[in-house]
Amino acid sequence: MKHALSTLMFEPKDLTKSIKFANELDIKLEIFPLWHNDSFIRFMDGNLSALRGIIGSFHEPCDFCEHSAPRGSTEHKLAIDTCRKTFEYAADLGAEHLVFHHNNRVFEPHERAEMIKVANENLQEMNEIAAEFGLPYLVENAGFVQRKNNLLTENEFVSLFDSIENDCLLDIGHAHCNSWDITQVISTLGDRIKVYHIHDNDKSYDSHLQIGKGTLDVVNFKRLYDEYTPNAHLIFEYAEGMEISVAEIKQNIAIFQK
């Protein structure tokens, strides 16, 4: 799975288009789970045969999954239940990895330290569940300044990998939006970065634009990718409802094939 496309860009009622895109692009899909949505559930259960062989990975179900919630809470139980369901589908469809966010909610500054502690404990619990299904679990840099839900600073995120066994999924759009030093992050983490989420923005909002439509220094990122992480996979993760053609996605992929 060198290249893949996130299903995030497709509205739930139009998810069958993702299969067409994957086949035309000859790439795999990362499923963005929406278990609360009937159209998504119908898509998954009605297209299992078509999805076999084109599934690269599953994101965690962000909308109803909060890993900073303490054990015993309703939110923690919901996170476990929705992740288990996700893992079951991922294992059945041959996914190569799963994605973990430390948090998915807005928080106040005084909550941050306890949330980090709880989320790291819950990561260990989720690692055990992922191991039951034989699926690698990658930790993503989630959240961004504008929404006040970026739990980990740049240094905290990078140093996290000194204390956990998980490898990294680096979202370059999130890193750019939060003004992280992408050169420092990629050169430090190196081959601990197994996957990138690829999209662009102008730093004012995590808008998940096509590469080249924002202010990300694509040339520098490509240089860093080639030097430090040439074997990492690239998942193109565009905003829901964005009208992007197969030809335009091919152009984005081509940037990283030169």
N, C-alpha and C positions, 0 to 999 in steps of 0.2 A: 504493500500500500504506500507507494511513494507519494502519490497525490490523492486527495479525497475531497469531497464536497459535503459540507454540513447541510442537513435538511432544514436548518433554521430559516433559510431564505424563502421556503415555500409555505404558503398559508395552509393550515390543516386540510382544508377542503381540496387543495390542489397537490397533495403530497405524491400522487402517482406520477406527477411530472418529474420528481426526483429520480425515479427509475429510468425514465427516458433520458434525462441528462447524464446519468452515470454511464449508461450504455453508449451514448453518442460520444462522450468524452473519454470513454474507456478508463474510468477511475472508479474508486469505491465511494461509499457514503458513510458519513458519521450521522447516526440517528440522534436527533434532539428530541428527547421524550416529552410528550404532552399527555400524560395518562389521565388528566382531567377532561380531555377533549374527546368527544365521541368520534369525530372524524379521524383523529389520529389512531384511535384504537381500531376502527374499521380498516384503516389503511394497513396497519401492522398485521392484523389477523387475516385480512383478505389478500395479502401479497407476499406471504411467507416464501412461497416457491420462487417468485421473481426476485426476492431480496437475497436469497441464498447465493453466495458467491460474489455479491457486490457490497456486502457490509464490511466496512473497515473497523468501525468503532461505535461506541455509544457514549454520548454525553450523559452526565447525571441529570435527573429530572429537576432542574433548577426551581421551577415554579412552586413545587411542594416539597422541597428538600432543604432543610436547614441543619447543617452539621455543627453549628455553634450552639445548638439547643442542648441543655443538660439531659443526661439519661433519666428516663422516667417521665419526661415531659411528653405531652401530646405531639409536639413538633418533632421530637426525637423518634418517636414511634413511627410517625408518618414518613420521616426520612428513611428509616430502615425498611419499611414496607415498600415504598416506591423504588428504592434502590434494588431490593431483592427482585422485584418484578422486572426491573431493567436488566439485571444480571442474568436472569433466566432467559430472556429473549436474546441477550448478547451472546451467551454461551451456545444457545441453539442455532443462532445464525452465523456463528464462526467469527465473532468480533475479535480483533487483535488487542484491544485495550479498552479501558473505561476511564472516565474523567471525573476528578474530585475537585470541588470548590470548598475552601474552608468555611465560607459563609455566602449567603445569598440575600442578606437583608441589610437595610440601613441601621446604623447604630449610633449611640452617643459616645463621646470620648471616654467617659468613665466606665463603659462596658467593655472596652477593647481588650484589656489584659485577661479578664476572665473568659471572654469569648475565644481568644487564642488558645488558652489552656484547654478549654472544653473541646474545641475543634480538633486539636492535636490528639486528644484522648479518643475522640470519635473516629479520627482517621485510622487509628490502630484497630478499632472495632471493625471498621469497614474493610480494612486490609484482610482481616480474618474471613469475612464473608466473601470478598472477591477471590480469595484463595480457594474457597470451597468450589468455585466455578472455574478455577484455573485461569483467571483473567488478570493480566497486569493492570495496575491501578495508578494512573498518572495524576500528579498534583498540578493544578493550573493556577496561575496568578489571576485571581478573580477580583472584581470590583474596580471602581474608579472614583477619583476625587470628587467629581461633580455630583455624584449621587450619594456621597458620604457612606459608601459601603466597601471601601478598600481597606480590608482588615490588616494586611501585612504591608510593611514598608518594603522598599527595594532590598535593603540589606537584610531585613528579617526573612524575606522570601528566599533569597540566595542562600543564606546561612542555614535555613531549614533543612537543606539537603545534606548537611553534615550530620544530621541526627536522625534522618529517616531513610528507609530502604527504597522508598518510592522514587521513580524517576520523574522528570518534569515534562509538562506540556506548557510551553511558553506562548502566551497570547500576545503577539506583537502589537495588536491594536490597543489592548489594555495597557501594556508597558508604555506605549507612545502617549496615550491619553493621560497617564499619570506622571509624565516627564521623567521616566526612568532612563538611566544611562544604558541603552541597549548594548553598546559595545562592552561595557563592564559586565553586564549580566550574562551575555552569551559567552564571552571569553572566560569567565569564572566557572560557569556551570558546564561548559563544554559538552561532552558526550552524555552528560546526565539529561540533556534535552533530547528527548526521543521524538517529539512531535511539536509542530507549531500550529497555532490558529492564525491564519493569514487574513487580514483585512486592514482598512485604513480609516483615518479620521483626521479632523483638523485640530484636535486637542480640546475642543470645547465640549465634545460629547462623544460617547462610545458608539459612533454611528454605523459601524460595520460596512464601510464603503468598499468599493472595488479598489485594488491596489492602484495607486496613481491618482486617485480622486481626492486624496487628503494631503497631509503635509509630512507623512512618514518619509524618511530618507531611505528610499528603496535600494538605491545603489549601495549604501553602507550596509544595509541588512543583508543584501545578496553577498557582499564581500565577507561578512561575518559568517553567514551560513556556509559558504564554500570553505572557509578556513577552519571553522571549529565544529560544525555539525553537518557535514556533507551527506550523512546517511539518515538524517532526521526526516520524518514524514511531514508533508505540508497539507493542512486541511483548510480549504477556503471557506470562510465562515461569514457569509453576507447577511445583511439585515432582512428580517421577515418582510415579505411583500415587495422587496426590491426587484424591479424588472431587469434582470440580467440575462442576456442570451448565452447560448452555448458558445457562440463565436467569441463573445467578450470574456468568458471564463477561460477559453483556450488562450486568449491573449495574456491573461494573468498568469496562467501556468507557464507559458512560454518565457516569461521573464526569468524564471528559475531554471530553465533548461539551457540557457546560453552559457 
